[in-house]
Amino acid sequence: TRLAPFEHYLRERVRAFPALTGRRLLREIREQGYLGGYTAVTDFLREVRPATVSAFERRFETPPGRQAQVDFAYFRTTFTDEPSAPRVVWLFSLVLGHSRMLWGRFVAHQDLDTVLRCHVAAFEALGGVPGEILDDRMKTVVLGEAAEGVIYNAKLLAFASHYGFLPKACRPYRAQTKGKVERPFRYIREDFFLARNFRDLDDLNVQFRHWLESVANV
């Protein structure tokens, strides 16, 4: 079969990185000359590793322009420019609720200034500002809760007023309310981050932007 010359490579990749997606592996072997289809790859991978089963969740939808969801995810890597120093980096991610368009940037810190700079960069890249932004009750954004509701950082409120969006904190212990921004983190880990090398933080973000433009947001 057309896949036969690439089966050893696929076995080795899955053995080393079991979570690599079929789409990612298809792109890799196509770069090596594979001319067959995607189904042949997934059928072969199904033999190599067991299929996973996900629980169902009711979908929560919003009209265009209404809402974006933001969150941070933890990543650990070693940059090739500093091979002896493992690094922790954070991915700031903003996902548009209607289209699922994704914007993100890897950063070294989660402080408020970084959060606001990432928002500005996202607005510029997306060409607009959603009506409301749902966040994960970040400590830099949400200071606490009172009888009248959530207490937000004053600097965040001034920022939101300037750009014209309503900040909204997700309900405590209800991660499902921001599933649109949480779900892609696994996709990013498996299809982008896993089995790649990065020189430094800038190179990580250059590769990530290229992946967003050529793969994730297509």
N, C-alpha and C positions, 0 to 999 in steps of 0.2 A: 504494500500500500504506500501511498505518498507519505504517510506519517512514519513508516518503519525506520527510515534513517535518523529520525529525531527522537525515537522512543527512549533511547539510553539517556539522552540529554534531559528529557522531561522527568524520567525516573530520578536522576541525580538531583535535579532542581527541587522536586517535591520532597525528596528525602532530606535535603538540607534545609528547605524552607516550606514546610507543609501547608502554610496558609496562602501561598502564591495563587492568584486567581487564574482561571482559564484564559481570560482575556489578556492578562499580562503575559502568560506563557505563549499564547498564540502570537503576540507581537514579537516576542523574542525569537521564536523559530522562523517566523516569516522573514526576519532580518537575516536568517541563515539560509534562506532559500525555499522554505516550505511553501507549497502552492495549493495545498488542500484546504478544506473547510474547517469551520469552528467546531462543528458537531463531532468530527472525528477526534479532535483534541479532548473535548469534554467526555466523550465515551471512554477514551483511554484513561483519563484522569480518574474517572469514576471507578475504574478497576484498581487503580493505585491507592486511592484513599477513600474513606467512607464519606457519603454525602451527609451534609448537615441539615437539620430540620429547625426552622425558626417558628416561634409562636406568632399568632396573628394579633395585630393591633388595629383598632378602628382608626381610619385615616382622618386627620384634622386638616381641612383645607381653608385657604384664605384667597380672596381675589387678588389680581395683579396689583402690585404696589402697596398692599396693605401691611404686610409684615415681613420682617427678616428675623432670623434667630442667630444669636452669637454664643460662642463658648470657647473655652480653652481645652486642649488635650496635651497630655504629658508624653514626651518622646525622649528616648535616650539613645545617643549615638557617639561615635568617636570620629572626629574629623581627621582626614589624612594629613593635614598640616600640623596636627597635635596628636599623634598616635598614642601617646602615653597618658592622655588626659581625657577620660570619658566625660561627655558633656550631657547635661539635661537641657532640653529646649522645649518651648511651648508653642503649640500651633494655635494662633487666633484664627477662628473660622467664622465667616458670616455667610449664611445661606438664605436666599430669597424664598419665601414660603410658597409662592405659587409655581414658579418655574424650576425651583431647586438649583438655580445658578449658584455656584460656589466661589467664594473669594477667601483666600487665606494667606497668612504670613507666619513664618517661624520666627520667634523672638526669644530673647534670653531672660526676660522678666515679665511679670504680670501686673506691674504697678499701673496706677490710673493713667499716667501720661502715655504709657505704651498702649493701653486700651483705647484712648482717645485718638492717638496717631493712627492706629490700625483702622478705626472707624472712618477717619478722614480719607485714608488711602482707599478703603473699600468704596466709599461714596464716589470718589474720583474715577475709580476703575469701572464702576457700574453705571456711572452717568446719572446718578440721582440718589434720593433718600427715601426709604420706605416710610409709611405712615407711623408704624410703631416697630420697636426693636425689643424682642424677648430675650432676656439673658438668664444666666444660671445663678442668680443671686450672688454674683461675685462679691467678695469682701470689699474690694476697692470701689464697688458701685453701690451695693446695698449696705447701709450702716446698721439697720435693725428694723423693727416693726413696732408700730404703735396702734392704738385703738382705731385711728383714722386710716391706717394702711401702712404701706412700706415706706421707710425713711431712706431716701436716696442721698448720695453724696452731692453736696451743693454744686461742685464743679461739674459733675455729670449733668445735673439739671440745667445749668447755664449752657452747657454744650448742646444738649438736646433742644433747648429753646432756640439757640442760634441756628441750628440746622433744620428745625421744624419737625422733629419726630417725637413720639411719646415713648418714654422708657417703660418697660413692663417686665417685672420679675416673674419667673415661673413659680408655680405653686411648690411649697416645700415638699420634699420627698416624692415629687411627681416628675421624674425625669422624662416620662413619656410626652409631657406637654411641649418639650423642645426636641422631639425625636428627629426633626428634619436636619438639625445641625449635629446631633449626636451620631446618627446612623452613618454619615459619611466618614467618620473617623476610622472605623474599621476598614472601609473601602480604601482610604488613604494609606493606612498602614500596610495593607496587603498588596494593593496595586501599584503604589508609588514608593513608599518608604523602605519596604523590605528588600534586602539584597541589593542595595545601592551604596555607592561611596560618595562622600561629599568632602570637598577640601576644607570648607569653613561654612559659617552661617550664611554668608552671601551666596556661595555656590549652591547651598541647599535651597535657598529661595529662588534662585535662577532656574534650577531644575524643576522645582515645584510649579513655578509659573508656566513653564513649558508644558508640563504634564496637564495642568488645568486647561490650557488653551488647546492642546492637541488631543487630549483624551477625555478628561472628566466632564468638561463643559460642552463637548461636542454633541 
